[in-house]
Amino acid sequence: MKLEDIFTFKNIYEAHKKCRKSKQHKGEVIRFEVNLSENIYKLINEIITKKYKVGKYKQFIIYEPKKRLIEALPYKDRVLLMCFCEHSLIPKIDKRLIYDNVACRKGKGTLFGMNRLEKFLKKEFFKENNNRVYYLKCDIRKYFPSVNHNILLEKLRKLDFSEDEMWFLEKIIKEQPNNIDRGLPLGNQSSQWFALFFLDRIDRLVKEELRIKCYIRYMDDFILIHRDKKYLQYCLKRINEVCNKELDLELNQKTQIGIASNGIDFLGFRHTLSNSGKVIRKLRLSSKKRLRRHLKTLSKLHSKGIIDKEYVDIRKNAFYAHILYSDEKFFQKMCLIDK
């Protein structure tokens, strides 16, 4: 597609409406809306004439669930990025991904991923009517900061992006803080899709070469289920080779081979295959502590008048919905009492 076909007034306006959700009160959004038409036409002109330069990133740190550096673009750049993702990047990448690559995709997500894992465990159990089932759980060391720009761009070129589209892709990938040649800013919508696509080589290796049917990936966290422990050791060796030689990545210390009857940590829960074939899903200890801490913080902020009851209820309902998908009877009772 040409730039003028992607960055139309209508497309940018629709992207602006999505970007401003829950942020209408912020100064940069208000300033953009004061002269909305003028600002949109200015962006279109910068893009069409290829004079557009990526804005300066704002950096801040979050600490939940762990310490992360977030790098966020100015509002006008986020609008352009949203427009490009919706009309070019996502349609091309999404159709390339395997079914069990489940993060950030429409109709998928954490619950979908947990249900797929449960289905795979039950499938292996009923093959021999026992829970002597093994798993290989892999995790990439510092995944987002480690993505090599040149390798990523070479992979993207194979998706039939036009010259115009590649011009924009190179800008948003290359023009980053400190001009480093690797890493994806965690605050960009495009980074999620680049990260989903970058490990597609591993997905193809596992499904097409290693012939593992029970496989699931959530971003850089992926699990292989199999009856043969030695074969999983071979799979680990091949995955490690491809990560090192082709993707310039390393597996971290959380990578392990274990038995499903002892539990698999995945997406905040511990999934245990019982000797009856039932998969028991319980919150990890760290998740329980984090949940309690969140609820206490919400209560304190509400008592001080910093947040209103509506916001508290929204956050609590999100926690409760998360818990209801588990076998945590005690926590579920707590939720009902609190309501």
N, C-alpha and C positions, 0 to 999 in steps of 0.2 A: 504493500500500500504506500501511496505518497503521503507526505506530511500534511498536505492540505486536505486530504481525505480523512485523516485521523483527527487532526486538531481543528475541527469546524467549530463555529460559535456554539451550536447546539450541544456538541459533545463536551466542550469545555464547561459550558453552563451546567450541564447535568453532573459533571465531575465536581464542580464547585458545590452543588447542593448536597452531594454525598459527603464531601470533605467537611462541610460546616456543621454536620450533625453533632449536637451536644457541645458545639464550640462557638455558637452564635455570639456569646458574650465576650469573646477574646478580641483584643485590640486589632491584631493583624487581619482577622476575618472582617471586622467592622470596616476597617480601612479599605479592604479589597472591595467591599460591597458599596461603599459610598459612590464610587465611579465604576460600577460593575461593567457596563458595556465597554467603556473606554479601556479598562484594565484587560478585559478579554481580548479585544482587538489588538492591544499592544502585545500581548503574549503571542497571538497568532502571527503577527508581523515578525516578531523575533524568531519564531520557529521557522516560518516559511523562508525567510532570508538567511537562515542558519547563523544568526547573530546571537542566539540564545546562549547564556552562560548559567551554569548551575549555581544557585545561591549558596551563601555561607551556612554551613551546618551549625545547629545549636546542640551542644553536648550536655547530657546530664546522666546521673547514675540512679538505677533502681536496685532494690535489694531483695525483691521477692520474685520467684522463689529462690534466686541466688543473685549475687552482685553482677550487674550487667551495665555496660556503657551504651546508652541510647544516643544516636545521632539523628537529629530531625532537621528536615529542610524547612525554609520559610514557606508560608502558606501558598503563595502563588506557584511555587515549584511542586508542592504536594498536589495541587489541582492538576497541573500538567501531567504529573506522573500517574495520577489516578486515571486521567483520560487515556493515556498511552496504554496502561495496563488493561483497561476495560476493552479497548477497541483493537489492540494489536498483540500485546504480550501474552495475556491469559489465554485467548483462543488458540494461539499457536502452541503454547507449552502444554496446556491441559490435555489436549488430544494425544500428546506424545507419552504422557505418564501412564504407568501401569495402574490397574484397578486398586491395588492395595497400597498405593502411596496416598496416605489419607489426611495429611495436615492441610489446613487452610482451603480446602476445595469444597465447592458447593455440594451439599448433600452428604458431606463426610465430616471428619473432625474426631474429637477425643472419644465420644460415645461409640461412634461407628468403629473406630480402631479397637476399642476394648471388646466390642461384640465380635469382631472378626477374630481376635486372638482367642476368645472363648470358643468360637466355632472350630477353629483349627485344633485346639487342645482336645475337644470332644471327639473330633474326627479321628485323631490319632489314637485316642483311648479305645474307641470301638473297633479299631482294626484288630487288636489282640485282647481286648477286654481287660486291660490293666493300665496302670498309670506310670509304667516305665517309659516315660517319654522325655526326651532331652530337648534343650533349647540352646541356641547360640544368640546371645544378646550383644550387639555391637553399638558403639557410640564413637563419634568422631571427636578428636581432641580439638577444642576451640574452633568449632566448625565455621561459624560466620566470619570470624577474623582471618580464617585460613584460606578462603576461596581464592584461587589464583585467577586474576583478571584475564590473562591471555588464554588460559585453558577454557574459561567460561565463554569468552567471546568466540573462540573457535567452535565450541559446541553450539552456540546460538546461530552461527552462520549456516550450519547444516539444517536449520529449520526453515529455510527459504524466506528469511526476512529480506525486504528490499534494501537498496543502498540507503534510502532515506531513513528507514527504520533502524538500520545498523548505525547510522550517524548518531541518532538519538540514544541508542543503547550504549554506544561507546562513551558518550558524554556522561550518562548517569552512572556508569560503572567506573570510568577513569577519573572523573572530576570529584574526588573525595578529599576529606581532611588529610593534610600532610602529603598529598599526592603519592600515597603508597600504591604498590602494584598488586595488592591482595586485600581481601576483606570486603564484607557487605555491611553497610550501615543498618543497624537493627530497626531504625525508625522508618525505613522506606517500604512501601507496599511491594515494590519490585523485588526487593531483597528476598521476600518470602518465596516468590516464584522462581527466582534464580536458584535459591537453596533447594527447592523441590526438584528442580531440573538437573542440577549439577551432579547429584548422586544417581541419576537415571542409569548411568553405566553400571553401578552396583546392582540396581534392580534387575537389569537385563542379564547380568552375570548370574545372579541367584536363580532367576526364573528360567532362563533359556539355556545356560551352560550347565549349571549345577543341578537343575531340574528339581528345585525345592518348591513344592506346591504350597506348603503352609509358611508363608512369608508375609510380613507386614512392616511398613516403614512409616514413622511419624517424624518428618524432618530428618535429623541425623541419628535418630534412635530407631534401630531396626532389629527384628527378631526372626530367626529361622527355627522351625519346629521339625524334629525328625526323631526316628527311633534309634538310629545308629550314631552313637557318640563319636566314634572314629571318623565317620563321614563328616560330621560337623567340624571336627578338628581340621580336616582337609579343606572344608569350606572357609574356615577362618583364615587358613594360609593363603587361599586364592584371593579372598577379599582384601587381605592385608597387602598382597602384591599389587593389586589393581589400584588401591588407594595410594600407595607409595609411588608407583611408577607412572601411572596414567593421570591421576588426579592431584598429586602433590599434597596428599592429606595423610594424617596418622590416626590410628585407632587409639583411644585413651584407656586408662587403667580400669574403667568400668566394664570393658569388654570381657565377657565370660561365657563359659559353657556350664550349664547346670541341669538339674533334673526338675521337671515341672511340679513334682509332688512337694518340693521344698519352696515353691513360689517363684513367680517372675515379677520383678518390679517394672511396671510399664504405665505411663501416663498418670502417675500419682497414686496408683493402686498396686497392691500385691495380689497377683492372680495365682491361686493354688489349685492344682488338679488333684482331687481326692481319689481314694481307691474305689469310689462308687461311680466315678466319671463326672461328678459335679465340679464345676469351676467356682471356687469361693473367691469373691472379690472384696478385699478389705483395704481401707486407707493405710498408706504407709505411715510409720511413726512420725516422720518429718512432716507429712501432710496434716496429721492430727494436730501437731503442735502449731503449725502455721495457721490452721483454721481457728483454733482457740485464740491465738494472738490477734487475728483479724477481727474476730467478734468483740474482744475486749477493747481494741482500738476504736472500733465503730461506736461502742457504748460510751467511751470517754469523749470522743469528738462530738457526739450528740448531746451529752450532758453539758458540754461547754458552749453549745450553740453554734459550733463550727459547721456542722452538716445537719440537714433537716431529716425528719422521720421518713419522708418518701425515699430519700437516697439510702438510708439505713435498710429499709424494707427491700429495696431493689437488690442491694448487696447480699442481704441475708437469704433472699429467695434463690439467688444464684448459688450460694453455698449449699442450701438445702437440696436443690435440684441435683447438684453434684453428688451429694451423699446418698440420695435415694436410688442411685444406680449401683450401689454397693450392698454388701451383706452386713453392714455396720448397724446392727439392731439398736445398740445403745445410743449411738449418735442420732439415729432416726427418731427414737423416742424423745431425745433432747429437743430435736427440731419441732416436734409436734407440741411439746409442753411450752416451748418458747413462743409458738404461734398462738 
